[in-house]
Amino acid sequence: MCPACNKSKALKVIPTFIFLVVGCRLSVVGCRLSVVGCRLSVVGCRLSVVGCRLSVVGCRLSVVGCRLSVVG
């Protein structure tokens, strides 16, 4: 093979390798962000449940207050 042909192949391989490395790193970053998002979703779900329970407690207190105002 001629030296120019080998140089041409090397120039084609280098960008491919760079894209592979960058793509792999971006994939790892995306995976980590996905884990963070999942954990935040779990926290958000738990906070939603707490908020719902507080809403129920508030509703019950409102009913008690209404009954007391009728009696009083």
N, C-alpha and C positions, 0 to 999 in steps of 0.2 A: 504494500500500500504506500501511497505517497504521503509525505509529511503534511501536506495541506489537508488531505482527507482526514487524517488523525486529529488535526487541530480543529477541523469542522465538527467532528463527532464530540470532542471534548467541550466545545462551546455549546453544544446542544445538551450535554449531560449536566453541566453545572447549573443552568437555570432550573432544570427539572429537579435536581437535588435540593436547591434552595427552596423551591415551591413545596417539596415534600416536607422539609424541616419546618418551614413556616406553617404549613397546614397542620402538621402534627402538634406543634405548640399551640396553635389556635384551638385545636380540638381539645387539648388538655385544659386550656383556660375555659372553654365553653362548658366542659364537664364540671369543672369546679364551680362555675357560676350556677350551673343547674342544681348542684347539691345545695348551694347557698339559697337559691330560690325555693327549693323544696323545704328546707328548714324554716324559711320565713313563712312559707305557706302553712306549715304545721303550727307555727306560733300564731299566725293570723287566725287560723281555725280555732285554736284554743281560746284566743281573746274573744272571738265571736261567741263561743259557747258561754264564756263568763259574762259577756254583755247580755246575752239572752236570759241567763239566770237572774242577773240584776234587774232586768226588765220585768221578769215575773215577780220578783220580790217587791219592786216598786208598784206593780199593779195590785198586789195583795194589800200593801200598805194603803193604797188609795181606796180600796174597798173598805178597809177597816176605818179609815178616816171618814168615809161617806156614812157608814153605819153610826159612827159616834156623833156625827153632826145631826143625823136624824133623831137619835135618842136624846141628845143634849138639847 
